[in-house]
Amino acid sequence: MAQMLSIRQMAERLKEEQLPVSEYTLRILVKRGAIPVRYAGSKALLYAPNVLNYFRCSDGCDNRPVASGKG
C-alpha cells in the first residue's frame, strides 16, 4: 500500500480502517496544522502512518476538542 496519499485517498483509507473521517474534516485538520502535510505543487500529500496514529491516538494523545465557553 502507498504511504503518501492525497486527502481523498486518505479518507478512503480511513474508511477501510473503520475510521470514517470525511475529506472535509481532513482538509480542516491539515489547514489547522493538526496533521502534518507535504505539498507537491498545490496537492497536499499525507503520510498514512502519521494520520492513522493521529486518529487512533497511538501515542496516548487526547485529540478531543477543548470545550470553550463560560461555565
GUDOPA-260044 format. One record per residue (C-alpha): y, z, x; residue in one letter; residue number from 0. Coordinates in Angstrom, 3 decimals. Each point is the difference from the previous one (the first is absolute). Layout:
BEGIN
pt v Y; w Z; u X; rest A; nr NUM
...
***
This chain:
BEGIN
pt v 0.000; w 0.000; u 0.000; rest M; nr 0
pt v 3.525; w -0.735; u 1.133; rest A; nr 1
pt v 2.060; w 2.936; u 1.186; rest Q; nr 2
pt v 3.531; w -1.407; u -0.410; rest M; nr 3
pt v 0.625; w -0.867; u -3.639; rest L; nr 4
pt v 2.880; w -1.191; u -2.125; rest S; nr 5
pt v 1.208; w 2.330; u -2.730; rest I; nr 6
pt v -1.870; w -2.026; u -2.638; rest R; nr 7
pt v -3.225; w 0.062; u 2.043; rest Q; nr 8
pt v 0.400; w 3.737; u 0.618; rest M; nr 9
pt v 0.365; w 0.668; u -3.737; rest A; nr 10
pt v -3.262; w -1.896; u -0.587; rest E; nr 11
pt v -1.721; w 1.920; u 2.806; rest R; nr 12
pt v 1.146; w 3.332; u -1.420; rest L; nr 13
pt v -1.469; w -0.937; u -3.391; rest K; nr 14
pt v -3.322; w -0.757; u 1.729; rest E; nr 15
pt v 0.200; w 3.467; u 1.570; rest E; nr 16
pt v 0.494; w 1.583; u -3.451; rest Q; nr 17
pt v 3.678; w 0.705; u 0.749; rest L; nr 18
pt v 1.906; w -2.013; u -2.625; rest P; nr 19
pt v 3.468; w -0.408; u 1.501; rest V; nr 20
pt v 2.267; w -2.793; u -1.155; rest S; nr 21
pt v 1.781; w -2.498; u 2.202; rest E; nr 22
pt v 3.264; w 1.407; u -1.316; rest Y; nr 23
pt v -0.913; w 3.514; u 1.161; rest T; nr 24
pt v -0.955; w -1.289; u 3.438; rest L; nr 25
pt v 3.299; w -1.875; u 0.282; rest R; nr 26
pt v 1.947; w 3.136; u -0.914; rest I; nr 27
pt v -1.924; w 2.080; u 2.564; rest L; nr 28
pt v 0.613; w -2.622; u 2.677; rest V; nr 29
pt v 3.706; w -0.113; u -0.867; rest K; nr 30
pt v 0.240; w 3.812; u 0.229; rest R; nr 31
pt v -1.788; w -0.007; u 3.358; rest G; nr 32
pt v -2.921; w 2.075; u -1.295; rest A; nr 33
pt v -2.501; w -2.626; u 1.155; rest I; nr 34
pt v 0.458; w -1.681; u 3.395; rest P; nr 35
pt v 0.321; w -3.765; u -0.125; rest V; nr 36
pt v 0.367; w -2.951; u 2.376; rest R; nr 37
pt v 1.777; w -3.180; u -0.961; rest Y; nr 38
pt v -1.069; w -3.550; u 0.779; rest A; nr 39
pt v 3.181; w -1.779; u -0.955; rest G; nr 40
pt v 0.780; w 1.370; u -3.440; rest S; nr 41
pt v -3.631; w 0.885; u -0.818; rest K; nr 42
pt v -0.889; w 3.687; u 0.160; rest A; nr 43
pt v -3.376; w 0.757; u 1.582; rest L; nr 44
pt v -1.736; w 3.329; u -0.475; rest L; nr 45
pt v -2.690; w 1.480; u 2.240; rest Y; nr 46
pt v -2.763; w 0.770; u -2.505; rest A; nr 47
pt v -1.389; w 3.183; u 1.650; rest P; nr 48
pt v 3.473; w 1.592; u 0.004; rest N; nr 49
pt v 0.565; w -0.780; u -3.676; rest V; nr 50
pt v -3.457; w 1.238; u -0.996; rest L; nr 51
pt v 0.579; w 3.234; u 1.934; rest N; nr 52
pt v 3.364; w 0.427; u -1.714; rest Y; nr 53
pt v -1.498; w -0.224; u -3.491; rest F; nr 54
pt v -3.087; w 2.047; u 0.851; rest R; nr 55
pt v 2.100; w 2.678; u 1.723; rest C; nr 56
pt v -2.442; w -0.123; u 2.912; rest S; nr 57
pt v 2.329; w 1.964; u 2.255; rest D; nr 58
pt v 0.347; w 2.861; u -2.491; rest G; nr 59
pt v 3.384; w -1.248; u -1.143; rest C; nr 60
pt v 1.655; w 0.718; u -3.285; rest D; nr 61
pt v 1.262; w -3.307; u -1.381; rest N; nr 62
pt v 0.979; w 1.363; u -3.390; rest R; nr 63
pt v 3.658; w -0.538; u -0.904; rest P; nr 64
pt v 2.247; w 3.006; u 0.329; rest V; nr 65
pt v 1.237; w 1.247; u -3.361; rest A; nr 66
pt v 3.738; w -0.098; u -0.160; rest S; nr 67
pt v 2.165; w 1.680; u -2.506; rest G; nr 68
pt v 1.436; w 3.323; u -0.815; rest K; nr 69
pt v -2.580; w 2.536; u -0.768; rest G; nr 70
***
